[in-house]
Amino acid sequence: MELQRAVKLALVATPAIAEHVTPERIRAGIARPEDAPVIIMAPAQVDILGRASGGQVVAEVSMKLHVWTAADQSDIAHQITSAALLALMDAPRVDGVQVDEWERPAMAWVPDPDPAMSFAHAVIALRCILRWRAS
């Protein structure tokens, strides 16, 4: 949850994203949006790698961001996606968690799965290794 919060804060603070996507439209979820633009953070995959010194837990975390815009707004889709890639090039600060490794984001354009809908859809993949003290 803290990683999602940190990613959202990084995106909200990016002017090129804020110009097109309001903070409440950058959200966690799995549902396809009814309207756009929106950035949806899919639930993360967490693989526990083991323990570190001092009772810390080490995990690999992978998550996907889905950027949705109307199909006729491809220029806006490119602006939002490019800004998100740059905003997440370096690890966001995550409270109470040490980011040991942060991979640069990877992006792919995905065809709209519903031909009746007309959305531009990009997926940004994030991956990191985190360490935190277990409670």
FENHUGI-V877199 format. One line per field, one symbol per residue. phi: phi as a letter, one per 40 degrees, with the letter a starting at -180 (. if undefined). burial: # if it has 16 or more other ideal C-beta (glycine too) atoms within 10 Angstrom, else .. A space follows every 10 residues. Layout:
phi: ???
burial: ???
This chain:
phi: .ccdcccccc ccccdccdcb bcdccbacib ccccaacabb ccdccbbcci bbcggcbbac bbabbbbbbc dcbcccdccc cccccccbcb cccbcgbccc abcccbbacb cccbcccbbc bbbbcbaabb baccc
burial: ..##.##### ##.#.##..# #....#.... ..#..##### #..#...... ......###. #.#.#####. ..#..##.## #.###.##.. ##.#..#.#. .#..#..... ........## ##.#.##### ##...
